[in-house]
Structure formats: structure tokens, C-alpha cells
């Protein structure tokens, strides 16, 4: 087996200059991730601090308790089936949780060196390397007697695990400069290349996409074009029914080809469908392929599918996946608040897909969705303590919910039987700086607002902001070339009014339209170190109405402020009021209150509501249309908190969408 080609065509890039997505020199992208990206204060710095000090350090112990590391040891030291050792865990893809943790730890090391964490990473890298078969194959479930490799493509997750291994290896190489894990990943990729393809042992796809984007990033890191070609094969092969013939051993239900996105080729698809995470991982890989190949038809299909998702299948929080059954997208506008599945991993996959589309097209709308998803649908999945997690993220929880048994309930859990979400969240938070800014030949673009330093050699800025609590974003130029450059700031879609100044005077930048993507505020000038640009985004609280086709919440309103979606949680209501017993008065202005003592410091929103009479009962819960609902005359103040912070104070009712009237 040949060694991995470590030395790439871009050796001048330092490890700290790389993130999880690095388009090649020849990629047909409008933008590229900023080489310099550091979050150094504010909201996201605090969430990342908890991730770095609590979540990531405790990861290995969680993986020990769940048996993930034991499986690797059993293979590495030969104590497998012959010694009576059994595979630990309920899922074939237990290995992937290890790889996601490794990726998270490596991005954290790129951000902040930590000798103890570095030693733990190398210990686990050694364990992974020792478990690899001589021919490059690596998946402990099958190595420990779970069956014959490559015979259960629907549910086996072998390529899915391989993909997460490759992404961890790329992170390890870029963060530490070491090649050990990259060598393991390349050997596995070479094995896959020898097995899969027309005329080879297997001509089919994996039930869970993930390897596609991983192979392309492996190509970007090594320069080995076979990996790009293999990713193209998997993307083009999908949609031809290779997974529709039936189920694998141990699975008595066949979800059908649309579940696997194997019902129609991507270029011909007109709607996102099936398992939400699978769909979005596939589209992220396809976006990488479109970037590297310049495939205009593929790009057009991706834009069409992204728009279908946003317009008809995305919750207010940015969450996706409305059905508990098969963790899937529902029909258009099938967005029930109480039955929302909205898996944390699906929010992460949405961010990954949208970021690639932002780079590919240069359009700000993709970063608008990233912002919404990061602050709401994703962050709700991570407990404020960094130790508890949500697998599902509904927008409505009743005081006495009837949830299915198991650990995938709407209550924070230390770990999961299927623990895909916690290490996935860890790796997104650890790599978050690389989703903030981008560059092109003309200058720098700020997609998200977080205190820190961003840019590239010769042109960099420092951002200061208390976003999302306040709308002032101050950008100080640190380095600038002796020539004209363009600084672009995203004008969020939620913002109704703003001001923009340069060195205290009016800026010549305006929202781009016609000649460029709407939503960018562009300032073109000969910048000098010390120049100060200030963007002020107005942030009044606002009420949001649902699309009339979203039947489940018709007649309701939700509270938002800036990028944050709010919810009414029972813990904040007077007398422990159940939010289901209140009606929102939309005619009364909303009030903003900062609470440094609450949930780590949050801005709350006060609204007015009317109560359902206590003890109200009815033999028949319906009445003639046009009659008044059974609401009392009693008015109460309702308190809304940011949705991301819900469920951190124990059990209790919660809802985002409130029944609302204009006049009482």
C-alpha cells in the first residue's frame, strides 16, 4: 500500500490557516474561507469556552463508558471474536463518534494549544491506527464479527464512518502538522477506491452520505485526484436505486429509496426529502464537487434544492426534519411545532451545506440561514453546562408530554444510545471561527458577527461586538495593502434599518443589488490601519407570523429579536403558568429587558397575554365558528427567553408559537 501524498500543492498555508473547508486553488468558488479566523470574545467565545473546557475534555470518558474506544482496543490488540469479545453498542457506526471527537479536539488545538488535549488526541490516533486492517479497511463492528464488510450498504454505515475518519484526519493534519491519521485515512480511501466503482466488487452507494465531502477534502489536502473522482462516482451513482432492493440483515422495515435520496439523481431532484441529515450531508458533498468541477448543472440543482428546503421545510429556528418517523423531512409546509424532530445533527448539516453554498455563489442568503440555525436550531441542542444535550429540538413541549421511550426526548441528556449529536456539536463549535469570514481577490467579507480577528495576509480586521444582544458591530482595520480593497458586511435579512459609518462619517457602501448579491454592504476604498467601520443594526423585538400553509401554527405569532428566536418557558411565567394557558395580545408593544442573572445573562422579551380561566372544562371542545374562545378577562405579563437556552432548568412546558389576537 503506497504512503499518503502528504505534501500538497499549497505548502505555504500554515496549519492554523485552515478550517474544515478549503477549496483547491482551481476551485470555481466566488469566495474562500478567511485564512485568519479567531473568535476572541463575546457570545460565541463563551459558548466555545464551555466546549473547550467541558465538552471536549469529557468526550473520551463518554466514549469509554459507551464502549466506542473499547471496540477499537478489541480490534487493535486482537481480543476480538476469537477471545470472546463482543462489539459494544447498539449501532454499527459507533466508530464515527470517536472520529467526530477527534476532529473537534484537533480544531480546538488549532485554536488553543493544550498539551494534555494533544496527548489525548495522539493516544486515540494511535489506537485508531492500530485497529486498521492491513488492506486499509477499518470498521470495528465488522472486524469484531458483525458480518461481511460491504454487504450491508443500507444500514452498515461503513462509508459514513470512513468519511468521519477522513475529516478527522484532515483536521489532525491541518491543526498539528502530523501525518499519522492522514495516512490511515488515505489507506482506507485507497481500499474503498479498489472496492467501489463500475466493474469492481461493489457498484453502489452507502445508505448514509458523508464520505463524499470527506473524500473531496482529502483530495484538497493531498492533491490526490482519485479521491475527487471517487467522490464524483458516489454522487453520480446515487439516485439510481442501488439501495431500493430491500433491507439489510436485522432490519425488517424498508423505508424506500427516497429515504436514502436514492430515488432520483441530484441533478434531477426538485425537493429535499428523506432522512434530513443524510440529505444535507449529500448536498454538502455535491456543493464541494460543484466547486471543484465547475459543474453548472449541479450548482443549479443545489440552488433549487436549498431554496425548496428554506421556503417549505425549514422551521423558524432553522431546524429541519419534521418527522420522528425515519428522522425525515415532511411534505411542503409540514412544520408542526410540537412534533418537530429537528435533530441537532440536521441543523449542523444545514450549516455545512449553506456554508459551501455561500462560498460557491458569494450570496448572503446562505449566511442568513447559517446565522438563524447557529443561534437557534443548533445551539438549543447544546446545554449551557456543556454536559447535557438535546437530540430533538421541538418548538412546543406540553407540561405533560407523551413522548416515546428512550433517550431521544425533549429533555437534556448526558449522552445518547445513538450519540451522533454531542461530538458533532463539539466539532462545529471548535471550528466555528472558519464560518465567520471569507475572502476573494477584491477583499474581505464578514458573514457572521463575533468579536475577533479575521482576514488574510495583508488585509485583516478586528471586530468588536456584543451581538446578538446589541446591534453595534465595530470593525477596526489592522492591516491593509497600499491599494483599493472592498470590505463587505452582511446586512441580515431580519434587519429593517441600519446605519454604516467609516471613521465617523457616512460610508459610501450600500446594500448590493443588481450588480451583486442583495444583503452585502460593500465599502471600497484605500483602507489604512486604524480605519474604523461601524455598523449599527436596529434590533427592536418583533412578532413573526407563519406562512398560511403551515396549518399547525396558523393564527399564531412568534417573538424574535435580532437573530434570536424566543420562546415562552414555564419556569419564567408568573405562578408557573403553563404557556398553553395563555393567549398573546399582539396589539401590546413588546418590551426588552436584560437579565444578567438569568441563563448566563440573556435579554428577555415581555409581552401581554390573557389567560384561560382556571379549571375550564368542556364536554365538547368545539363551538360554532365566530363565537369567542373561552378566555378570561385576566391579563398577565408573559416572559420570553431565547430559544437556544430552553430546557436548562429542568422539565416544564415551552412553546415558540403562541395563539395571538390583535385586539382583545
N, C-alpha and C positions, 0 to 999 in steps of 0.2 A: 504494500500500500504506500503510495507516494506521500511525502510530507505535504502539509498545507502550505500554499504560497503566501507566506506572511507579509512579504514586502509588497506594498501596493503602489499604484501609480501616483499616490498623493502622500508621499512620506513626510512632506513638510508640515502636515497637520499634527498638532500635539494632541495627546490623549484627551486633555481637558477641553479641547475644542470640538469634541464630537458628542453627539447625542444618539438616540436610538434610530434616527432617520438622517442619513447623509447621502443625498443624491450624488451620483457619479459626475465627473467633470462634463460628460457629454449628455447628461440628462436634460430632457426637454421640459424643465420646470421654470415657471416665472420667477420663483423665489427659492432661496436656500436658507436652512436654519442658521441663525447667527452663530459665528464661531465663538464669540464671547457671550456667555449667558450665566449670570449669577443672581439668584434671589437673596437679598441680604437683610430684609426687614419687612415688617407689616404682616398682613393677614396670612399670606401663603408661607412666609418664613416660619410663623408659629406652627402651622399645620405640618410643615416639613420637619420642624424641630422635634415634634412628638413622634413623627415617623422615624426619624434618625435615632432618637434616644430611647424609644419604647418599642415600636412595632418591629423594626428590622432586627435589633439585638435579641428580641424574644422569639424571632422566627425559627431558629434552629431547634429550640426546645419544643416548640409546637410540632415541628416536623419529626422530632424524635418520638413524641407522645403519640403521633398519628401513624407511625410506622414507616414513613417515607424514607428516612435515612437507613432504617433497618433493612429495608428491601435492597438498597444499594450495597450495604455491607454484606448481605447474604450472597449476593452475586459476586462481589469483589473477593471475598475470602473463601468462596466455594462451599459455603454452608447452605446451599440451596436444597432442591428437592431430594438429592441423594442423602442429605443429612437430616431429612425430615422437616426442613424449614418450609413454612408456607408463606405465600405473599400476604402482606399485611395491608389492609384497607379494602374498601368496597368497590374501588374503581380501577380500571386498567391504567388510568392516566395519573396515578399518584406521583410519578417522577416529575411531572410538569410543575408541581408546586415547589419542588426543590429548585428547578431551573428559574422559575419566576423570582424566588427569593434571591438566588444568586445574582440575577440581573439587577434587582433592587439594590442589593448590597454594593454592587460594583458602581452603579450610578452615584450612590451615596459616597463611596470612596473618591470618585472623581470630584465630588463637591467638597468633601471634608476628609482629609486623610485621618485614619484611625487604625493604629497598629493592631488592636485587638480584633476589630472587624476584619481587617485584611488577613490576619492569621486564620480566622474562622472561614473566610472565603476560600483560602488556599487549602484548608483541611477538606472542605467539601468538594472542591475541584479535584483533589487527589482521589477522593472516594469515587467520584463520577468516572474519572479516567480508568480507575482500577476495575470498574464494573463493565467497561466496554468490551465487547467480543472482539476477537482477532480480526474478523471481517468487517468491523466497523459498526455492527448492529448494537443497539442499546435500548432496551426497554425491560425493566425488571419483571413486569408481570409475565411476559412470555419467557424470559430467561429463567424464571422460577417455576416453570411448568404450567403456565396458564394456557398454553396451546401453541400451535404452529404460527410463527411470525408471518405476517402479511396475508392471513387468511380471513381476518375479521375486520375488513376495512371500514364497515359502517360504525361499529362501536369500539374498535380496538384502540383508536387514538394514537397509533404509533407515529404517524407523520405529525400529528399535533404535538406530541411530546418532543419529537425531533426539532420542530420549529422553535419551541421554547428553549431548547438546549442551544440552538444556533444563536438566538437572540441574547441569551446569557453569555455565550462565548464572545460575541461581538462587543458586548458591554465590558466584559473582562479585559479584552484586548485594548479597547479604547480608553478604559479607565486606568488600567495598571501597566499597560505595555507588555504584559506577559502573553505567551502564546500557547500555554498548555491546554486550556479549554478550547481554544480555537482549533487546535489540532484534532481534538476529539470530535468537534462539530464537523470539520472537513472530512474526517474519515467516515462519519455517519452519512454525510451528504454524498460522498463518493459511493457508499454502499447503496443508498437509495437510487442514485443515478444508474447503477448497474442493474437494479431490480425493476425499475419502473420505466415504461415507455412502450411505444409501438414495437411489436415483435419481441419484447422482453418478457420476463416471468409474469409481470403484472402490468396490465394496461387499464388502470382505473384510478380513482381519486380516494382521498381519505374522507371519512364521514364528518370530520371536524376541521375545516380550513384553519390554517395558521402557518403551515410550512411555506406557503407561497411568499409572504412578505419576509419571512426569515431567510429564505434562500436568496432573495434579492439583496437583503442587507449583507448576507455573507458574500455575495458577489461584489458588493460595493467595498467590502473590507479586504478582499483578497485579490480582486481583479480576475478571478476565475469565471469565465463566461459560461461554462457548463452549468453553473448554478442558476444563472439568469435563464438559460434555456430550459432548465428543469422546472423552474417556477412557471414559465410560459406554458409548458406542457400541462401542468396541473390546472392552470387557469383555463386553458382552452379545452381541456378534456372534460371539465365539469359542465354539467348541463346535458349530458348525453345518456343519462340513465344507468350509469355503471353501479349505482347504489340502490337501484329500484327493484332488484330481483328478489329481495326478501330480507330477512333479519339474520343477524349473527347468532351464534350459539348463546343461549341464555337469555335471549330477548324474544318474547312471544308477540310483540306488537311491532308492526311495520308502519312508521309514521308517513311513508310515502315520499316520493322524490323531492317534492318542494321543501320538505323539512331540511334536506341536505343541500338545498339550492342546486339539485342535480336534475331538475325538470326542464330547464331551458338554458342555453348558453348566456353568459353575462351580456354579450353584445345585443342579444335579442330580448332581454328581460325589460319589463316596464314597471315592476313593483318589487319592493323588498318583501321577502316572505320567509316563512320557516323559522327555524331557531335563530333568534336575534344575534347572538354572539357569533355563531357560525357565519351568518350573512355578512356581518360587518367586518370580521377578520378577512373574509374572502374579498370584500370590496377594498379593504386597505391594501391587500396584496395586489389587486388589479390596478389600483392607483399607482403603486410603485412600478408596476410593469408599464403602465401608460407613460410614466415619467421617463423610464429608461429606454423605451422603444419609440416614443413619439407617436403612438397609435391613436389617431384622431377619432376613429370609430369607438374605441374602448373608452376614451375620455368622454365622448358624448354620452355613452351609456352610463357611465359613472355619474355624470352630472344629472342625468334623468332619474337615476335610482336614488341619489341623495335628495333630490327635490321631492320625490314621492314620499320618502321617509319623513322629511320635515313637514310637508304640507298635510299629511294624512295619518301618520303613525307615530308621532312624537308627542310625549306629554309636555306640559308646561315646564316641568323641571329639566327637560332634556332627556329624561329617561325613555327607553324604548323596550318593547316587548310586553304586550298587554295580556298575554295568556299564560296562566300557570301550566296548562297542558302543553307539553313539549317546549316550554320556555320560549314561546314564539311570538312573532308579530301577529296581530289580528288583522281584520279587514280594515279598509279605509275608515277612519274616524271611530274605530272601535277602541275607545280610550276610557274605560271605566276607572274611576278613581279608586274605588275600594278593592277591585280585583286586579289592579295593576301589578304585574310581576316585576317589570323594570329591574332586572338583575343588575347588580353593581358592575359585573363584568361587561354587560352590554353597554353601559354608559362609558366605560373605559374604551371599548371597541369603537364606539361612536366618536370619541375624541381622536383616536388614532386614525380613523378614516377621514374625518374632517380636516385634520392637520395636513394629511397628504394631499387632500384636495386644495387646501389653501396654498400650499407650496406649488402645486401643479398649475393652478389658474391665476393666483395672485388676488383672488376675490375675497373681500372681507366677510361675506356672509358665512363662510365656513368657520371663521374665527368667532363670529357672533354665537354660533351654536356651541362651539367649544366652551366659550365663557359660560353660557347658560348651563351646560352639562357639568362643567367643573364645579361651579359654585352650588349646584343643587342636586341633580340626579346622581352624580358621582360622590360628592363629599358626604351626602347623607349616609352612604354605606360605611363610612369610617367613624367610629366612636371618637368623641372628644378625648378619651383617655388613651387612644391608640391601641387598646387591648380588646375592644369589642366591635363587632361588625354586623352589618345587615347584608343579607344575601338578596332579599327582595326589598323594594322601596315603594310601597303603595302611597297614594296621595290621600287616603282616607282609612282610618282604623277606628272601628267602633269600640265602645267601652267594654263590651263582652264579645270579642271576635270569635268566630268559629273557624279556626284555622286547621289545616291538615296537620297531622302529627309529623314530628321531625324537627330538624334544626333550621329549616328554611322558612322561618316565620318572620313576622314583622316585629321581632324583639331582638335586641342586640345580644350577640352570642360570642363567646371567646374564640371559637374555632368551629369549623363545619366538617361534617362527614365528607361532603364534597367541598373541599377548601380552596376552590379556584379563586374566589374573590379576594381574600386578605393579601396574599403575596402579589396579586395583580394590582391591587391598590397601592401597595408598598412601592412597586416599580414605577407606577405613574407619578406618585408624589416625589420619588427620588429623582426622576428625570424631568420634572416639571419645568425647570428653567429653559429647557430646549424647546418648549412650546410657546415661549413668550415673544420672541423676536425673530425676524428674518432679514436677509439682505439680498440685494441684486446689484447690477452694475451701476445703478444710479444712487444707491443709498441704503437706508435702514428703515424697516417697518416694525412698529410696535403693535402686536396683535392683542396682547393682554397687558394689564397694568398691575405691576408688582414692583415694590422697591428693590432696586438692584442695579447692576451694570450690564449693558448689552451692546453688541456691535461686532466689529471686525477690525483687523489691523488697519489703523489709520483713521477710523471713524467709529467712535464709541460714545455712549451717553450714560449718564447716571439718572435713574428715575427715583423720585421720592413721591410717595402717595399713601394715603390712609384708605384707599379703595379696599373693599366695597362700601365702607361706612360713609366716606366723603368722596365727592366727585372731582376734587382737585388733583391733577397729575402734573408734577413739575419735572421737566426734562432738562438736565444740565449737560451741555456738550463737554466731553472730556478731551477727546482727540478729534481732529478734523484735518482733512487734506487741504492743500492750498488750491482748491478748485471747487466748483459748484457741486453740491450734493443735495439729495432730496430726503427729508425726514418725513415719514408717513405715520400718522397716528390714526388708529381705527376709531371711527365715530360709532359707538354702539347703536344697534337698531332700536333699543329701548329709549334712547335719549331724545327728548323733544326740543332741547335748547342747549346751547353751549357757547363758550367764548374761547378764543385762541389768541395768545399774545406771544411776541418774540421780544425779549429784553424790555418787557413792559409796554411795548407799543403794539398796535394792530398787526396781525400776521397777514401775509398775502396768500395763505393757504385756505382752501375751501373744500367742501365735500366733492369728491370726484364724481363726475357723471359724463356719459357720452364718450369721452376720451379714455376713461378708466373705470375701475370698479367703484360703484357707489359705496360710500361708507368710509373712504380714506380721506383724512385731512392731510394734504400734502404741502410741505414747506420746502421750496427750492431756493437755495442761496449759498453764498460762500460762508459756511459756518466757521466760527473760531472757538477755540477752547474758552469756556466761560459763558458762552451764549446760553440764555435761559428761555425755554419754551414752556408756557403754562397753558394747559387745557383744563377748563372748568366745565364739567358735565353737570347739568341740573339733575337733582335726584329727589323730586317730590314722590311721596308714596302714591301709588296708583291702583285702581281697580281694573282687572282684566276680565274680559268676557270670553267664553269658549265659542268655537265655531258652532253654528246652529245644528250641524250634523252630528256633533258629539252628544248623542242622546243622553248619556249617563249624567251629564252635568249641565244640561240645558236649564236656563233660569238661574244659574249660579254665577258667582263672581269670585275671583282670587285676588289677593293682595300681593303687590310686588313693589320693590323699591330698588332702583339701580339694577344690578344683575341678579338680585336675590329674589327668590320666590319665598313667600311667607306661609305659615300655617297656624291654625289655632290648636294648641295643645292643652289638654285638660288641666295640666299642672299650673297653667298660668291664668285660669279663669276664676273669677270670684266664687268662692264656695265650692270649688271643684266642679264647676258647671261642665256638663258634657256638651261639647261643641255641636252635637246633633240636636240639642235642645234650643238652639238659637237661630235667629233669622237676621241676616246682615242688613242694616239700613244704609243703602248706597248713597242716600242724599246727604248724610252727615260727613263732613270732611274727616279725613284720616289725620292722625297726629303722630309725630315721630318722637320717640324717647330713647335716649341712650342709657343702657343699663350695664355699667361696668361690673356689677356683682352677679350677673346672670350669664350662665353658659359660656364662661370665659370672656365675657364682655361682648354684648350684642346691642344693636339698635332694634328696638321693638316698635310695632305699629299699633296704635289704639284705634278701634272702630266702635261704632254703636250698633247695638242689636236689640231685638225684642225676644222675649222668652216664650217657650211653650209652657202652658200652665202646668204646675206640678200635679202629678197624678192623673194627667189627661189620659183617658181611655176611650175606646170606642168599640162597639160591637162590629162595626163595619168601617174600614179605614178609607172609605171613598165618599164623595159628596158631589152634588150637581156642579157642573162647570160654572164658574163665575161666582160661587159662594166664597166667603172669606175663610182662610185657613184658621185653624184653632190656635191662634197666638194670643197671648195675654197682653195687657196694656203695659206690663212692666218692661222698662228699658234698662239695659245693662251695658257696661263697657266690656268690649271684647279685646283681648290682647293677642297679637300675632307675633310669633318669633320666626327667625329664619328656618326654613325647612331643613337645611343641612344639619341643624342642631337638635332635631326632634329625637325622641326615644332615648335620651341620655339621662333621664331621671326616673326610670322605671316604667311600669306599664301604665297606660292611660290612653284615652281616646285622642284622636288627631284628625284634622281634615284641612285640606288646601282649598277646595271649592266649597263656598258657603251659599246656601239658598239666599237670594237677595231680592229686595224690592227697592224702587226708587223713592216711594212715599209710603209712610205708614198710615 
